Amino acid sequence: MNNDHKTTYRMDYKAPEYLIERVELLFELGEDVTTVTASMSFKYVAEETCRLPLKLDGHRFVLLGIKLDGIELLPERFSVTPEHLVVHELPAVFQLEIRTELKPQDNTFLEGLYRSNGMFCTQCEAEGFRSITYYLDRPDVLTVFTTTIIADKQLYPVLLSNGNLVEQHDLPDGRHLAKWHDPFRKPSYLFAMVAGDLASIRDTFTTCSGRQVALSIYVHQHNIGKCEHAMRSLKKAMRWDEEVYGREYDLDCFMIVAVDDFNMGAMENKGLNIFNSRYVLASPETATDDNYQAIEEVIGHEYFHNWSGNRVTCRDWFQLSLKEGFTIFRDQEFSADMQSRGVKRISDVRDLRTSQFAEDGGPMAHPVRPDSYMEINNFYTLTVYNKGGELVRMLHTLLGKVLFRKGTDLYFSRFDGQAVTVDDFVQAMSDASGINLDQFSLWYSQAGTPRLKARSVYEQATGVYTMTFSQSCPATPGQPDKKSFLIPVAIGLLDKNGKGLSVTLEGEVITGLESRVLQITDAEQNFRFSGLPEEPVPVILRGYSSPVILEYDYSHEELVLLASHEVDPFCRWEACQKMATRVILGLVADYQAGRELVLDDRFSEAFRSILTSGMQDRGLLAEMLELPSERYLAELMEVVDPQAIFEARQFVIRTLASMFRIELLELLFTCRSDRPYSADDGRSGERRLGNLCLSYLMSLKEQSIIDLCMEQYGHATNMTASMGAMTSLVSCDCPERLEALGSFYSLWQGDRQVIDKWFALQAVSKLPDALSEIKSLLSHPDFELTNPNRFRSLVGTFSQANQVRFHAADGSGYRFLADQLIRLIPVNPQVSARLLAPLTLWGRFDKNRQKKMSSELERIGSLEKLPRDVYEVVSKSLGS
């Protein structure tokens, strides 16, 4: 691979030499070409008379002209490269006008200004604004934007941008004009513009100080009936942010626009959030419970950015977790308050341990605050977002609710209107609480997932129970040795009946089921609990208080006790996961050795006990009954064997279904209801449990169960029930499978979001010929290479969610992914780079799979003019 791509290093950061005090943008939108005029007021920061040239970022457009203080600039006063415009001999204060010409309809990269389904829209984070005009496209240059949009009124009756609408009128040539002004200084990545023939729903929100804010959600006319949930979610988020963080909204209006073609989930542009349609549109017939919950979470996330990201933003892109990690924590807590807190925490931990831990253990491992990058879009990762959110959660655990809120208040007041760093955030927390957080900050600079080993000794004669913790962190690229982290461990002690024990630790009495947060700061550390009448069962990491891999040798009986009596939902679920993991990995070894597979009676009895417990929280019960995923089990193996994991896990599912057929059927029927569906009816856990029971039963391949599954599909009045049946049918080799897939497509072929589900369903089929069917779908009329959602639904779902077929020993799955990415790379390199992730983990597998995976990476790496984002992933994955 030829490397002509520059690496950016955090240590090289320098403050901008020029500031932009205000910007006036004029967009003249056309069907063939669009012109943009940017009038910018610059100021040289330093006082020296010898001033440096002004270097602006820009590419993918045609430069029409430049004016300096109203006079057309002569060619000898500036120079242009493929990525920059350099202007020479400038005064200390000046006005620069730059005119550019774009073709948004040809922009398949979906960065900058592009056209999606007849609508103009922008995506400027991280470095998309430089595809619109030449600019100081960096997050620490904050300015006031005024945007004027001119377009054909009949084709584009809706013209939107950031801030408040200050002018709107018709022009004599059939066009019209809208002018928007955002009074809050912001970086260019938060700029947004939308123009289209859009319908809207409207509402208002009265803030805590009595201000009335106009709320609008804009969609294509045929989707207007699918916006109510998004609007309710927005109003909930606005109220929650006032009540929990004291953050009041600041503009006169807040707008959301749903876009079909979008690389990300959504974007928090100031006052004008642009969303991937999948995170706005929902109706009972077309969206599942998971879809509804995801919409609420993402709506909240982008709204919360108004303060944690917009009012206080990042100094540079190395500080990305400053806004994203903090806001992830905020949206997780919001969703926990709106839904089941325990189930939400379990869901977040499951995603972290399945995907982010894999990232931590692979060639792309990086700290939450990276030290370098070649392409910033590659660092919109689970490490920066989700692990970053866990770091903020640890701060909340260490400081407590009151001091944490005091810290966030100080952070927002101290840095309002500024671009700052992760260190500034941590320092505000330290200053507000009086707690030294220097060691805690290592979480931001050290990559990898720490391992926490625990062991215990009980002295019956003295009633003293000693717990010893030791921590370590494996080497990651560029970081062979790690310092000890500060690891908060929320712990409790139970007696043999599952009741909390009152004990004394360091002179402090811990009563009953109360938790104590231990701070592990050394490589090895002891904690002595006294006053214990019997040896306790420790409950470690309540609420999953730190993102670590915990090793403690629980007995089977202790895990059963925790699953039955522990008060913390996460730890109850974790006990079930540990029991199932032991059993399945033991069966994996048996399968590899050619031994007969036999299910441990103790595990089946524990499963029966949970299944018939009558637990009221149906969502938690579903989580406890679901086996660890194939991806999570793979993370626990030194050398991953996808086929053995699949066979062992399927054996457990079939055996449990056969043993508890009657109990599963009874539970399935109790979860069904004739009541009309509502996303807010409190029954999502019940529906999830019913679908889980059905999936267990469908493993038996009995005709009566297949008929039951088809009955659920045929009588479904909501997408949760429909998808529950379809998910079980797609891996069943029966005529009903094709019948249901055909029926599903015929019913929903006009709905983009539902057809994405149809493609994804077939991508997860475990049938032996699944890949050949997936290949045939590439030529389906509804498959769109240029639409990120459609490509991800088929190709991405197969490579990330269908472990056994993607990792086929003949390498066909790897070849398929590489073939499709080679098609996509020239069209959308950003999405291509992200979908390379499954191939980057080639070092975890056997030599045969290693060779085939690395060969496909090398094939991609041999492409001419490989885009920077793809090159970075391939080169780091291959160690070149």
N, C-alpha and C positions, 0 to 999 in steps of 0.2 A: 504494500500500500504506500502510495506517495503521500507524505504529510506536509501540506502547505498551510495547515490551519494553526492559528495562534492560540496559545493557552493564556488565560487570564488568571492572575494570582491575587489573592486577598491582600498580601503584604505590599503589593504595588499600588494600593489605592492612593489617589491624590484628589484633593478637593477640586471642584471645577474652577477654571481660570476666568470663566465668564458666567454671569447669571442672566436669566431672561426674566424681565420684570412683568411683561404681559405679552400675550399672543392673541392675534386676531386671525381667525381662519375663515376662508371663503371656499366652500365646496360648490362647484357647478357641475351637477351630475348629468351625464349623458349616456345614451345607449351604446355609443361606440367608444367615446373617450370621456374622461372626467378630468377637470382641471382643478387644482388646489392652489390657492394663493395664501401664503403664510406671512403675515406681517408681525415681526418680532422686535421687541425693544430690549436691546442688550446693554449690559453694564460690565465693564472690566473690573474684576475683584480687587486686584492689587493697585498700589498707588504709583508704581514705577512708570516713567514716561515711555520706556522701551517696552512696547506691548507685544505679546505673542500672537501668532496667527490664530484665527478662530477655526477650529476643526469640527465640522458637523458630520453626523452619521446620516447615511442615506443610500438606498439602492432600489432596484426594480421599478424605476419610473424614468420619465424623460424630463430633463431640466429645460424649462422654457426661457427662464431669464432671472436675473438677480438685480435688485435695486438697493443701493446703500444711501440712506437718507433721501430717498426719492429720486435718485439719479441712477440710470442704468449702469451697471458695473462693467468695465472693460475686461476682456478676457485675461489680460496680463495681471489683473488684480486677484484672480482666483484660479484654483486648479481643481480638477475632478478626477477621482479614482473610482474603481467599481464600488467602493464602500464609503467614500467620504467626499465632502466638499471642504476645501481649505481656502479661507479668505484672508488676504494679507493687508497690511497697512491700515489698521482700523483706529478710530478715536476711542476714548474711554467710554463714551456713551453714544449709542447709535441705533438707528432703525434699519432693519434688514428685511426686505421683501423678496420672497422666493416663490416662483411660479413653477409648478410641476404638472405633468400630464400622466394619467394612470389609465389602465384598462382593468377595472375591477372584475369584469366578467371572465377574464382569463386567469384570475388569481386562484389557483387550486391549492396553494399553500395555506390559505385561510388565515393569513397574517396581514396586518395593515387594513386596507379597505378592500372588500371583496363583495361579490353579489351571490346571494343564496336564495334560490327559489323565488327569483324576481325582486328580492329585497337587498338594498345596499346596507352593509353593516361593517363594523370594525372589530378587530381584536388586536390590541396594542401591547398587552403583556406577553412576554417580557420586553421584546425589542421590535414590536410591530409598527410603532409610529414612524420609524425611519423608512418604512415602505410607503409612506404617504408624502413626506417632505423631508428636506434636510433639517436636522435638529440636534440639539444636545440630548440625545435619547438615553438618559441615565436617571435613576430614581431620585438622586439628590439635587436635581434641578427642578425646583417647584415654582410655578408661576400661575397667573390668573388667565384663564382661557375665555375668549368670546368667540362663538362659532356661528357663522351664517351659512345656511344651506339653501341652494336654489335648485329646483327640479321641476319636471313636468307635473302639473297638479293632478292630472287624470291618472297617470301611472304611479305617482308617488304622493298621495294626499297627506301622508303622515311624515313629518320631518322632525327628528329628535336629536338632542345632544345633551351634554352635561349641564346641570344647573337649573336656572329658572328661565322660562320663556319671556323675552322682553320685547319682541317685535314679530309680527306675522301679517303678511298681506299678499295679494295677488299681483302678478306682473302682467303687462299688456300682451305678452307673446304666449299665453297659455301656461306659463310657469308660475310658481309661487315661491315665497321666501319665508324662512323662519330664522330668527336670531335668538341664540341662547347665551346666557352669561352665567358662569360659575364663579361666585365671589371667593371661593376657597382656593388657595394655592394648592396645586397638585402637580405631580410629575406626569410626563407624557404617557406613561403606561396606563394611566387611569382615564385617558381621553376616550370618548365614544361618540359615534354618530350612526344614526339609523334613518333610512328613508324607504318607505314601501307603502303598499296598499294593505293596510292592516286594520283589523277591528280591535276593540279594546273593551275591557270591563273596568269600571271605576269605583272607587270607594274613598273614604276619608279616614284619617286617624288624628285624634286629638292628643297631643303630647302632654307630658306631666305639667308643663308650664301653661297649658291652655292653647297652644298654637295648633291650627288645623293644617294638616298636610294632605295634599291631593295624591291619591294612590292610583296607578294605572298599570294594567298588564296588557301588552300588545301581542297579538297573534294573528295568523291568517284566519280569514272569516270562518272557514270550515272547522276551526278548532275553538271557537269562542265559547262553546259549552263545556270546555275542559279546564277552565281557569279558576274556578271558585276555591278549590283546595289551596292553590298557590296563594290566592289573596288572603284566605284565612291564616295560612302559615306566616305570611308577611306581617299581618297585624299582631299575631301572637309573638313573633320575634321582636317587634318594636316595643311591645309592652314589657316583655321579659328583660330586654336590655336596659330599660329604665329601672325596673324593680331590682334587678340583680347587680347591675354595674353602674346605675345612675347615669346612663348615656342617653341623651335626648337627640332625636334627629334634628338636622340643622337647616335643610332647604325647604322650599315651599311645596315641592313635589318629589315623589319617588316613583320611578318607572322601571318596569321589567319588560324585556322584549324576548320572545322565544324564537330561536333560529334553528333551522334543520341541520345546517352544515356548520359544525363547530368542533374544534380540536379538543377543547376542554369540557368541563362540566358547566362552568358559568364564570362570569367575570364581574368584579365588584366596581366597575367604573362609577365615579362619583355621581350619584343621583340617577344614573341610567344603567342598570344592570342588564347585561346581555347574557342570556341563558341558552344552553343546549336545550332543545325542545323537550327532551326526555325528563328534564327536571322542572318542568312547568305543567305540562299537559297531563290531566288525569280525569278519568270517569270510572265508575264501578265496573263498566263493561270492558274497559280497555287497560286499566291499571291494577296491579296487584297491591296487596298490603305493603309489600316491600317498596314498590314504586311510590306509594303515598308517603311512606316514612322517609324515603330518600329525598323527595321533593321538599318536605318540611325541613329536613336537615340542611339541604343545600340553599334553600331560600334564606334560612336563618344564617348560614355561614356567610353568604355574600352581603346580607344586610349588616351583620356584625362588623364586617370589614370597614364600614363607614367610619368607625373609630379605630379599630385595631388593624390599620392598613392604609386608610385614606387620611384621616386627620393626623395620625402619626404613621409615617411610612418608613421604608427602608433606606438607609444611606447608600447601600450598594446591594447587588444581587446575592452576595455571600450571606447577607442578613435575611434571606427570604423567609426563614422560619420565624423571624421576629413577628411577621404578620400572619403567616400561615399556621405555624404551630400554636400560637396564642388563639387564633380564631378557630382552629380545629377543636381545641379544648372548650371554647365557648359554645360552639355548635353542638358538641357532644353533650354538654351539660344541659343545654336548652332541650335537646331531644330527649334526654333522660327525664327531664321534668314534664315533658309532654306525653311520654310513653311509659313503659315499664323501665325503671332505672336499672334494675338488676339485669334484665334481658339486653338492654342497650349496652351495658358495660361488657357483658359476655360477647356480644356481637363485635364490639370494637377490639377487644383483646384477641378474638379469633382471627380477625382480619390482620391484625398486627403480627401475630405469631406465624400465620400462614404465609404472608407475603413480605412484610418488612424484614422479618428475621432472615428470610432467604436473600433479600437484598444485602443485609449486613454481612452475610456469609459468602457473598459472591465477589467477582472481580470489579463490580461497580460500587462496592462498599465505600461510603464516605461519611464524614461527620454530619451532624445536624446543621452545623455551620461549616460548609466545605472550605478548603484552602485554595482550590483552583477549579477552573472549568474551562472546557473548550467551547461548549455550547450551553448557554444557561437553560434552555428548554429541557435539557437532559436532567436538570436538578429539581424539577417539579416532581419530586419522588415521595414515596411512602416514608422515607427517612426524614426528609425535611418537614413533611406534613404530619404524618401520624406519630412518628417517634417524637417529633417536635412537640406535638400535643401532649404526649406522655410526660415530657420534661416539665411543661407548665403544670400538669396535674401533680407531679411530684412537689413542685413549689407550693401548690395549694395544700398538699398533705403536710409538708414541713411547717408552713406558716399557720395553717388553720384558716377557717373561713373569714374571720374578722380581719386578721392581719393581711391576708391575701387581698381582700377588697381595699384595704388601706393602701396596699402597694399599687394596685391598678389605678386607683384615684390619683396617686402621686405621679405615676407614669404618664397618664393622660394629661394632667395639668402641667407637668414639667416640660413635656415635649410636644404639646399641641402645635400643629403647623410646621413640624420639623421632620427631617429624615434622619433616623438614628440607627443604633446598632443593638444587637442582642445584649451586649455588655451593658448598655444603658437600661435595658429592661430589667436585667438581673440586679443592677445596682439600685434601681428604684425599689425593688422588692426588699433588698437588704436594708436600704435606708429607712423604709417604712416600718420594718419589723425589728430592726436591731440585730438581725441574725446574719452572721458572716456566711456568705454563699460562694466564697472563692473556690472551694473544692467542688461544690455542686456544678460550677461552670465547666468542669472537665467533660460533662455530658455533651456540651456543645462542640467540643474540639476533638474528642476521641470517637473514632468509628467502632463499630462492632457491637454485639450483644453480650453484655457481661453474664458470666455464669456464677450463680450464688449457691454454694454447697452448705447445707445445714446438717448438723448432727447433734444429738442430745444425750445427756446422762442424768439419771435420777438417783439421788441418794435417799433411800427410804428412811434411814436412821435420823437424818437431819431435816428431811422434807425439802431439800434443795434440789432444784431442777436447773441444770446448766445447758444452755444452748450455745453452740459454737458455729459461727458463720465464717466462711472463707470465700473470697471473691477473686475472680480472674477474668480476663478478656482476651480472646484469641487475636493473633496478629491479623491485620487488615492491610490492604495496599498502602505502602508508605508509612505505616505505623506498626512496626514489629513489637514494640513494648508499650504497655499502658500503665498509667498511674492508677491508684485505687480511686474508685468513684465514691461519692456519698450516696448510699442507697437507702432510702426510707423503706422500712419493712413494717407494715401493719400486722400485728400478731395478737392472737388470743389463745387461751388454754381451756380445753374442755375436759370434763371428767368422763368416765367410762359410759355414762348415760347421755352424754352430749350436752350436759349443762356447763355453763361457764364457771370457772374456778376463780375465787378471789385469792390474789397472791400479792407479794411485795417485791418490787424491783427498785433497787437503788433508793430505798427508803420510801418509795411511793406505793400506795395500795392501789391495785387494779382490781376492780370488783366485777363479778359476774361475767357477762358477755362483752364487757367493755374492751376495746382494742387499745393497744399501746403501740406507738410508732417508734421502732428502734432505728437508730441511725448507724448504719454500717459504714465506717470510714477507713478501716484498715484492711490489709490483706487477710488478716484473721482476727476475730473478735469474739469475746465471751460475754454472755449475759446470764446472771444468776438470779433465779426466781426462788423465793423462800416462802415457807408457810403452806406447803402443798401436802395434803394428807395421802395423796396417791399419785402415781405417775400419770401426767396429763397427756392428752393428745394435742399437739400444737396445731394451730391454724395459722399458716404462714402466707403472707401477701394478701391479706384481706383487701378486696376491691382491686386487686392487682396493683399494688401501690408502687411498683417499679417495673420497668420493662426489661426484665432479666429472665434467664432460664434457671429455674429453681430445681435443685437436686436434693431431695430428702427421701429417705427410705421408709415410706409409709408401708405398714402392713395392709393386707387386704381388709382386715377387720376395721382398721382405723379409717380407711377410705370409705367403707360402708357407713361408719358412724358419721363422718363428715357429710356424706351425701344425704343422710337422713336427718341430721339435727343441726348442722351449722347454720347460723343466721345470715351469713353473707352469701348472696346468690352466686357470686363468682366462685367462691371456694366450694360450694356444693357442686356446681357444674364441673369445676376442675377435678374434684374427686372422681366423678363419673368418667371424665376424660382419661384420667390416669389409669383407672381400672381397665377401660377399653383399650387404651394404648398398649398396656402390658400384654393383654390377651392377643391383640392383633399382631404385634411385633413378634410374639412367640410363635404364632401361626405362620408368619412370614418365614421364620427360620425353619419351621417344619416343612413348609412348601418347598423351600430351596433345597432341603435335604431329601426330598422325596418321601417324607413320612406322611402317614394318614393324619388328616386334620380332625381334631376333636376339640369341642368347646369346653372350656373350664366350667364345671358345675357351679363353682362359687360365683362366677361372673353372671351366669344365666339366672341364678337365684337373686343376685343383687338387681339385675335388670327387671325381673318379675316384681320385686318389692317396690321399685320406683314406678313401674308401669301401673301397678294396682294401688298406689298410695293415696289416690284421690286428691292429689295436690291441687289447690285452688288456682294457683298461677299457671294457667295452661301454657303460656309462652315459655316459662321457665322449665316446665315439665318437658316440653318439646326439645329444648336445648339439652336437657339432661339425658334424654333418650337417644339423641342423635350421636352416631359414632364419629370419632375424629375423621377429618377429611383425608383423602389420599395425599394431598399436598402437605398437610401438616405431618402426617406419618413419614413422608419422605424427608422432612426436615430433621427427623430424629434418627435417620440411618446414616451411617458413615459412607456407605456406597448404596445409592438408591437403586432399588429393584422395582420398577413400576408394575410389572406383571405380577410379581409375588405380592405386592401390597394390594393390588386389585383383587386377586384371587382370595387372599386371606380375609379381606374386609367383606367381600361378597359372601364368603362362607359364613361369617358371623351373622350377617343380615339374614341370609336364608335360614340358618339354624334357629335364630331367635324368632323369625316369622313362623316357622313350623311349630316351635314349642309353644308359642303364645298366640296362635292364630285366633282363638276365641276372644282372648282379652283385647287383642288389637282391633278386632272387628267391633267389639262392644264400645271401645273407646272412640273408634271412628264414628260410629252412629251417634254417640253422645255429643260429638263435636259438630254435628250437622244441625242446621236450623233453617226454618222456613221464614224467619224474619228478614225484612229487606236489608240489603247490605249498606253499611256506612263505614267509611274509613275510621270514623271516630266513635264507633259503637263499643269499643273495649273488647271486641271479640277476635282481634287479629291473632292472638296467641292460640285461641281455640281452633281457628282455621289452619294455622300452621301445624298444630298437633294432629289434626285430622289428616292433612296431606302427608305428614310423616308416617302415620299409621298405614296409609294407603301405599306408600312407597315400600315399606317393609313387606306388606302382603303381596304386592306385585312381584316381588322377587321369587315367589312360589310358582309363578307362571301357570296358575290354575285358571281354567276357563271361567269359573264362577267369579273369581276376583277380577279378571279382565272385563267381564260383563259389568261388575260393580264400578270399575274405573270408567268404562264407557258411559255408564248411567250418570256418573258424576259429571263427565264432560258434557253429555247431551242435555242435562237439566241445569247446568251452571248458569246462574244469574249474575255472576261477577267473575272478573278475570283471575282472582286468586283461586277459586274453585276450578276454573277451566285449566289454568296452568298447572295446578296440582295434579290433575289427571293426565295432562299432556306430558309432564315431566316423567311420570312413571311409564307412560306408554312408549316413549321414543326409544327406550332400550329393550323393548319387548318384541321378540320376533314373532309377530302375529298379524293377521290381516287387519285387525282393528287399528293397528298403528298407522298404516297408510290411509285408512279411511278417516281417521281423526285428523291427520296432517292435511289431507286434502280439504276436509270440511273447514278446518281452521283457516286455511288460506283463502278459500272462497268467501268466507264470512268477513274477513278483515283485510282483503287485498288493497283497499283504499286508505288504510290507516298506517302511516309510516312507523309509528312506535310499536304497534302490535306486530307488524311484519318483521321488525327487528327481532322480536321475541320468537317468531316462527323460524327465522334463520338460526338463532341461538339454540333453540330446542334441538334442532338436527345436529348442531355442532357438538353437543354433549352426548350423543348416542353412543352407548358402549358396545353396540353390535359389531361383529368382526369386519363387516364391509362399510363401516361408517365413513371412512375417508373417501371411498369412491363416490358415495352419495353426496358428501360435502363438495367434492370436486365438480360434480354435475351442477351443483347450485351456483357455481361461478358463472355459468352461462344463463342462469335464470333471468328473465326480463327485469325482475325487481332488484337484482344485485347491482350495487353501484360502487365502483372502485373509488370514486372521488368523495363519497360520503363517509366520514369517519365512523358514524354510528353503525352504518350497514357493514362496513369492512370489519369493524371490531366484533359485531354480533356473530359473524360467521368465522372469519379467520382468527380473530383474537380469542373468541370463546373456545374454539377447538384447541388452540395451542396452550391456553392457560387453565382451562377447566376440564379438559378430557385427557387426563394424565396417561391412561393406559393406551389409548390409540395414538396420541401425539408421540409418545415415547416407544412406539413399535420398534422392535429390535432390528427390523430391516431398514430403518431410517426414513421410511416413506413420509412420516409426519414432519420430520425436520426439512425434508426436501420440499414438501408442500408449502410450509411456512416461508422458506427462503424464496421459492418461486413467486409467491404472491407479494412478498416485500420488494423483490426486484421490480415488479410491476408498479408498486406504489411509490417507491423512493423518488422517482422524478416528479411525481404528482404531489406528494405530501411527505416530505422527509421527517417532519416533526412526529407525526403519528407512526411512521415507519420505525424510527429510533426507539420509541416506547414499546412497540410490539416485538422488538428483538429480544426482550428480557428472557423468555424461556430458553433461548439458545445460549445465553451468557452463562448459564449455570452448568455447562457441560462438564466441568471438573468434578461434579458430585456423582457422576454415573460410572458404570463399568467401562472398560477400555473400548469395547465395540461401540457403545453409544457415544463415548467421548470422541472417538474418531469421526463418526458420522456428523455429530453436531458441530465440531470445530471445522470440518470440511465445508459445511454450509456457510459458516461465518467467513471462512476464507474466500468462498465464492462471491459472497456479497462484498467483501473487502477488495476484491479484484476489479470491481466496477470502476469505470473511468469517471473522474470528477465526482467522487463520492461526497455528498453533502457533509458539512461539518458535524452535525448532530449524529448522523449515522456512523461516520468515521470514528468519532470518539467512542461510541459504544463498542464497535467491532474491534478497534485497536486495543482498548483496555481489556476486553474479554479474551483476546488472544495473547495478551501480554506483550504486544509489539509497540 
